[in-house]
Amino acid sequence: MGHDDPISLVSTSAAPGAAEPVDAAVLGTGSWGTTFAAVLADAGCAVRMWGRSAEVCAQITEHRINASYLPGITLPAGIAASTDLDAVVAGARLIAVALPSQTVRAVLSPLAGRIDPAAVVVSLMKGVELGTQERMSEVLTDTLGLPAGRVAVVSGPNLAKEIAVHQPTATVVASTDEATAALVAHACAVPYFRPYTNTDVVGVELGGAVKNVIALAVGMAQGSGFGHNTTATIITRGLAETIRLGAALGAQAETFAGLAGLGDLVATCASPLSRNNTLGRHIGAGMSLAEAVTATSGTAEGVKSCGAVLELAQRHGVDMPITQAVAAVLHHGLPVSAMTEALLSRPRKAEGG
């Protein structure tokens, strides 16, 4: 296959399940970006990472650690990191983006028209852009000037710190182009990380974005002292409103019953490793948003995405009461106690509604 055909990244002569070494770039040296870089390296890829911190980049390159985000973890060989964005993406045939969702456009704009013409770009992000209400794959295609078929999305129950210590999990790789999804899945398939492919990019991305908001609501309720019944209620009704939004945007309903839907939702709402759940707990316990952000020590995507998700829902006439309540608590001063009361005092109706 020719250089311009992205599926040529995978050797047709390799044994089933084995990937040819691929030049890969990962943009973002946070916990998930670093973990995904380790997955790619374990799968045989040569990996370069980009980050803003020269200190973190030096740790990764020289000592195979990222003490700030993955303390106690030794990274596999074959990963180097740099603050030089152009050098990191030069010649890369797979570019994975793990940046805070609201910064993607600004960081990547200088790369428009400058990446390898056969490269595939992979979104590791779970959010909706404020102002545009665009999903992350849409931000990538807009910013980089790419056709949708050259962009893939990775999403699922993928808590970074568990994957970093090789606890087994599965994920979904979605792209409108089946060959692109297969290529990315091939490049990141290792014994502890099992990728499935899907062409429902809309459903996969919405599941990943909205679950962060629902995890904030669960955390708020838990931080207020509520137990498992309340948690299960919020998770279940949160899934219902995610499905409603997905239906309005043309997603496939079965996606939300899978890894990128229910799987990711349960992991994020239930685990103390989830930054969104953790931040919600701090809010529920009485912290201000600023105090909770500091105490959480990392980006909780749902804090900003809740407003964008709500705007997207309102634009399409979709009722999302949990999302609306989370946005009201975080940004409009609604007490957490009023949020939980409001959710349970809504008009009674059939469950499927």
Secondary structure, 3 states (H helix, E strand, C coil): CCCCCHHHHCCCCCCCCCCCCCEEEEECCCHHHHHHHHHHHHCCCEEEEECCCHHHHHHHHHHCCCCCCCCCCCCCCCEEEECCHHHHHCCCCEEEECCCHHHHHHHHHHHCCCCCCCCEEEECCCCECCCCCCEHHHHHHHHHCCCHHHEEEEECCCCHHHHHCCCCEEEEEECCCHHHHHHHHHHCCECCEEEEEECCHHHHHHHHHHHHHHHHHHHHHHHCCCCHHHHHHHHHHHHHHHHHHHHHCCCCHHHHHCHHHHHHHHHHHHCCCCHHHHHHHHHHCCCCHHHHHHHHCCCCCHHHHHHHHHHHHHHCCCCCHHHHHHHHHHHHCCCHHHHHHHHHCCCCCCCCC
